[in-house]
Structure formats: structure tokens, C-alpha cells
Amino acid sequence: MKRQDGKPRLFSFTLRDFLIFAAIFICALVLCTLLRRSDISDGFASPVFVLAVLLTSRFTNGYLFGTLAAFLSVIGINYIFTFPYWEFNFTMTGYPLTFFVMLCVSLITCTMTTKIKQQEQFRMESEREKMRANLLRSVSHDIRTPLTSIIGSTSAILETPDLSLEQQHQLLEDVRDDAQWLVRVVENLLSITRMGEDTRITKQSEAAEEVLGEVARKFRKHYPGVKISVAVPDELLIVPMDAILIEQVMTNLLENAVRHGKNTTHIALSVHQDGENAVFAVQDNGGGIPPKLLPMLFSGTLRHSDTPTGDGKRNMGLGLSVCNAIVRAHGGTMHAQNKDGGAEFIFCLPMIEKEPELQ
């Protein structure tokens, strides 16, 4: 839970955290009871309850239940499982010191564990912000070039009345192509907003064959001159996914194969099962990927000058960054390689629920 200023509540109460705390503490009490019946010396209780504090702090949010576990652990150790049993006796030599030391150890354990969790959350938020900043930098470059081209083409048509119909037609085709590219950039941005910080991917069981078929159908409509083949397993492959986002991934990969593949004429789209993963592959017969670009394809730092064309509107950095972010949000992985003279992009999606990874 978070406060209105966006910071986490340090002493928030949730039913989930309470049930976790209760289960851990009850297990500690039962274990210590069994150990005492086995005639083990009193020292067994301390490590058991310190472990209970550590687990409570690890699996609950904030300080509330970790602190509560620390106090109850001290009571459990000194009141229930240490002589004299079921009573406090601060007159015994060393008893007050033992009580105080165990309380300090429990509180320090709780504090350190909670701090580590908060630092990990801050690191994850920092990674998200870094990814967004890289994407925004890429977007600013991707949008600038086609907009400049659209303004130049329309201005030429409006301000040059003696242009021939053929020249006007060519300029309008350029405007259409640039507008289509801007539409794809906007689709990528919409994909990013679907994976916002407070939004989780909504997965539904989808037939992988149907998703690939829909992507191939749309691709043939926009690129009739490029042959595309689809290979699927004999058995129906059901994969939990957000179908719209995964279609966006494959569409980006197919369009990159055409735009950056150096005269790509054929693309093979396939899916198969490998253990608990569904493996999707997009392979083209183009010129492949320059080896120096492979390490930074998915980082969002690929500069326009690094691409073979050097054309801003043909930069593939944004699309691949979005693809990688979508696949990781599904708990999958993605990589690229050169194969048979062309490029091959492969991404794996788990067929069972799995925690997403950060870029």
C-alpha cells in the first residue's frame, strides 16, 4: 500500500500480511514445543524465533508485522521456552540482558530485511524509469524525421502549383508512408502504457496458431510482395498471454525484417513447445544483423547512426525495446542471432504463470 504522495506505508495492515505472519509464528511455536518435548536445552528457541522474524519481514510489507513478530518472539523465548517457564523473572542473573539482547536482535533483523526489500523496490522503479527514458529518447528521434518529411511534402504540393500529377502522386505516397510509420510508433507507445507501473499484464489462454495466423494475415495485406510462411505444431498450443501485445511484438519483428533485411523476400514465422515454454521465431532471408549491433538491439540505446540506413524513421531501436519489454512483462526472454544468411529473432513465453522480469 502507498500513501497519497506515492511512498509506501511503513505500518500498513493487510489481511494477506496478517495471515502470513500468523502462519509463520504458529509454525515457530509448534516447532519449539516439539523440540522442548524432546528434552533439548533451552537454547533452541532463539534461532527458531529469529528465523520467524526474518521470514515475516521478508514476506510481509512494511514494519508492522516484522516489529510485532520481534516483540512476540522475545516473549516466546523468554516467557514460554526459557526457565522459569510461563513467567518473567528479571531477578535472575543475565535474564534482563538476555531479554534486551533478543529484542534488539529481532528488531535489527526486521529493520534490515525491510530495508533490503525497499531498496530492491527502488532499484526496480529505477530500472523502469531508465527504460522509459530510453524509449522516450528514441521516440523523439523517430517522430521528428517523418514529421519533417510530411511537412516538406505537403508544403511542396501546396506551394508549387506547376507540379505534375506524377510528382504530386509520389509526394502523397511519401506522406502516406510517413503517416503509417507514425501510426506504428503510436501503437508502440500505447503498448508501453498498457505496461504502466501500476498495471499488470492481463493474460488469457490463447491458441498460438491463431495468433500467428492473424499476424500473418495482416502482414500479407500490407506487404504483398514478401512471402511469409507459418509453421505450427500438430497439437494445439495454448499459451497464457495478452494477445494484442504479442501480436504487436511479432508485427514489429516482421516489419523490421522487411525494412532492415536488405531486400528480404521471405519470412518464416514459427512456434513450438520446448519444455514449459512456447518458443516463437521470426526468420528472414535478408542480410542479417551487423555483429556489433547484436549486444545493444534490445537496450533502447541503439542510435540512428548505428543502423545501416541511418534514417530516423527506419530506426529499429524503439520497436525492439518495446518488444523486449512486452516479452519480459510476460515472464519470457528474447534474443536475436544471424542464421542462414538472414536474421532470426526468438522469444519464449512460459506456458505456466511466472513472475515477470525487468528490462
N, C-alpha and C positions, 0 to 999 in steps of 0.2 A: 504494500500500500504506500501511496505517496501523498505528501501534503500539497496544498494548493500552489506552492512555489516550485513543485516538481521534485523536491528532495524526499527521500524515503523516510517514513515514520520509524523512529528507533524503538518505540514501545507499542507497536500496533498489535491488536488481538484479532486472530482469525481462527475459525474452527479447525481448519487444516493443521495449523501450527499447534493448537492445543492437543489434538489427537496424537500428533507425532510426539509431543512432549510426554503425554500420559503413557503412551505405549513404551517409550524408551525407559521412563522412570519405573514403570511397573516391572519391566524385564529386569532392571537392575535390582529391585527389591527381591524379586523371586530368586535371582541368581545368588544374591548374598545370603538369603535364607537357606538355600540348598547347601551352600558352602559352609555355613555355620553348623548345620546339622551333621556335616562330615567331619566335625571336630578340627577344623583348620583354625590356626591362630587368628586373632582379630585383625591382622594387617591386610586381610584380603579385601576389606570393604573399600579402602581408599582408592586403589586403581580402578575398581569397578565403577564407582560413582564419578570419578574424574572422567572416565570414558563416557559415561552417560551425559555429563555436561558437554563434552566435546561433540558428541553426536547430536545432542539437542541444538547446540549453537550452529552446527553445520547444516542441519536440515530444516531449521525454522528461520524466520526473517526477524531482524531487529534484535534488541537486547532483552525483551520481556521474558521469554521462556528460558533463555540461557541463564539470565540472572536468577530467575525463580528456581531453576534446576541447581544452580550453585548453592543457594541457601538451603534447599531441601536436601541436597547431598550432604552438606555439613551436619544437618540434623540426623540424617540417616546413618552417617558414620559414627557420630559421637553419642547419639541418643539411643539408637537401636542396636548397632552392631559392635559397640565398644563397651568394655566393662567400666562402670557398672551399667548393665543393660536396662533400657527403658527409664533412664533418669539422667539428669545433668548433675555432675558433681565437680564444681570448679575448685574444690578444696584439694583435689588430688594433684600431686606434683606433675607438672607437664601438661595437665589436661587443658587449662586455658590456652596455653601456647599451641597445642595441637588443634584446638578448635579454631583459633585465629589463623594459623597457617593454612589449614584446609580451606577456610573461607577465602583467603587470598588466592590460593592456587586455583580454586574453582572460578572465581571472578576473573582472574587473569586469563584463564583458558577460554572462558566465554567471550571476553573482550577481544582477544587475539583472533579467535575464529571468526567473529562477526566482522572485524576489521578486514580480514583477508577476503571475506565474501564481498564486502563493499568495494574493496579495491578491484576485485575481479569484475564487478558490475561497471565500475568506472572505466576499466580497460575496454570492456565490450562496447560501452557507449562511445568511447574514443575511437574505436575501430569503425563503428557505424558512421560517425561524423567524418572520419577520414575518407571512407568510401564515398559518402555523399559529396564531399568537397571535390574529390577526383572526378566524379560523374558530372558535377556542375561545371567544372573547368572544361571538360570535354564537350559538354552541351553548348557552352558559349562559343566554342570554335566551330562546332558542327552546324550551328544555326546561322552564323554570320555569313558564310560563303554562299549558301543557296539564297538567302535573303538579298544579298548584294546582286546576285545573278538575276533574280526575279525583278528587282527594281530596274536593273540595267536593260533587260529585255523589254519590259513593258514601257519604259521611257523611250526606247528606240522606236517602238511601234507607234506611240502617241506623238512623238516629236519629229518623226521622219515620214511624212505622208507619201513620199515617192517610192517607198519600199515595194518590191514586187510581192505578189501573193506567195510565192515560194519562200521568200525571205521571212515574211510575216509568219508563215506556217512553221518554219524552222524555229523562229524565236518563241512561238507559242508552245511548241513541243519542249523546248528547253524550260519554259516556265512550268509546264506540267510535270516534267521530271523532277525539277527542284521542289515543287509543291508536294509530290509524292514522297520525296526524301524527308521533308519536314514532317509529314504525317507519321512516318516511321519513327522519327526522333520523338515526337509527342507520344506515340504508343510506348516507346521505351520509358519515357518519363512517367506515364500512367502506371506502368509495371512497377516502377520504383515506389510510387505512392501506395500501391497495393501491399508493399512490404514495409510499411512505415514502422516506426519504433514501437508503437503500441498495438500493432496489428500482426496477427499470426496468420500464416498461410492456412487457408481452408482447403483441406484435402478431401477428395471424393474418389471412390474406386472407379477407375476408368479403364476401358479396354484400350491398350496401347495401339492395337491395329487400327482402331477407329480414329485415334488422334493423328497417327501418321497419315492415314488416308485423307483426312480433312486438310492437313498441311500440304500434302502433295497436290490435292485438287486446286487449292488456292494458288500454289506456286505455278502450276501449268497455265492457269488463267493469265497470270502476269508475265510469265516468261515462256511463251510457247516454243521458242527456238531452242530451249535447253531440255534435253531428255532427262527424266527423273525416274528411277526405279525404286520400288519399295519391297523390302524383304522382311517377312514376319514369320514367327514360329508356327508350327502346325497347330499347337494348342493355344487357346485363348489366354492372353497375358493380361492380368488385371493388376494395375499399379495405382496406389493412392497418390493423387496429385491434384494440383489446381490446373485443369486442362487449358484454360486461357493463357496462363503464364508459360506452360510448357510449349504450347503452340507458338508463343512469342519467341521462345528460345530457338526452336527449330526454324522458324521463319527467318530470324536474324542470321542463323548459320547458313541457310540456303542462299540468302541474298548476298552474304559475304563471299560465298563460293563463286557466285556469278560476277560480282563487282571486283573481286581481288584475285580471282583464279587465273587470270591471263588466258582469255579465250576458252573458258570452261564450256564444254558441250554436253557433259553427262555428270549427273549427281546420283549417288546411291544412298538411299535412306533406309536404315535397318534398325531392328530391335531384337534382342534375345535375352534370355534369362541366364544369369551367372550367379549361382547360389541364391542369396537373399536379395539380389539386386537385378533391376531391369537395365540393360545396357543399350543406350541409343547411340547411333553413329551416323554421321554425315560425311561422306567421302566424295571428293570431286576429282576430275582428271585434268585439273589446271596445272599451274606452275609451282604449286606448293608454297610454303611459308619460309621466308628467309630465316635461317637458323638463329640469327642474332635477335629476332623478334619473338621467338618462342617463349623465353622466360618472362616477358612482360605483356603477353597478349591479354591476360585477364586482370591485370593490376589497375587498369584505368589510367595509367601514366603513359600510354603509347602516344607519342607526338605525331602530328600530321606529317612532319618532315621525315619520320621514320618509315612511313608507308611508301610502297613503290610509286604510287601516283603523286603523292604529295598534295592531293586535292582534299580540302577540308570536308567537302560534302561526301567524300568517299572514305573518310577515316573509319576504321572498324573498331577503334578503341572503346567507344561508348557502348556499342551493341554487345561486344564480348564481355564487358564489365557487367552489364545488365544480365546477360546470360548466366555468368558465373554466380552472380548474387541470387538469381532465382533458383538455380540448382542447389546452392548451399542452403537456401531457405527451406528447401525440401529435404534437407539432410543428406544430399548427394555430393558427388565430386565431378569435376570436369577437367579435361586436359586435351591437348592438341598434339599432332605429330604429322610428319610427312610420310606418305605411303604411296608406293607405285607411281611416283612422279607427281602426285597431287597432294592435297591437304586432307587430313581426317580429324574431325572433332568428335570426341566421345564424352558422353556424360552418363553417369549411373544414378538411378533413383532407387532408394530402398523400397522393397515390397512389403515391409513392415514398418510401423511407426518408429521414427528415430529422431533424436534431438538435432535441430538444425545447427549448421556451423556458420561461423562468421567468415567474411572475406578477409 
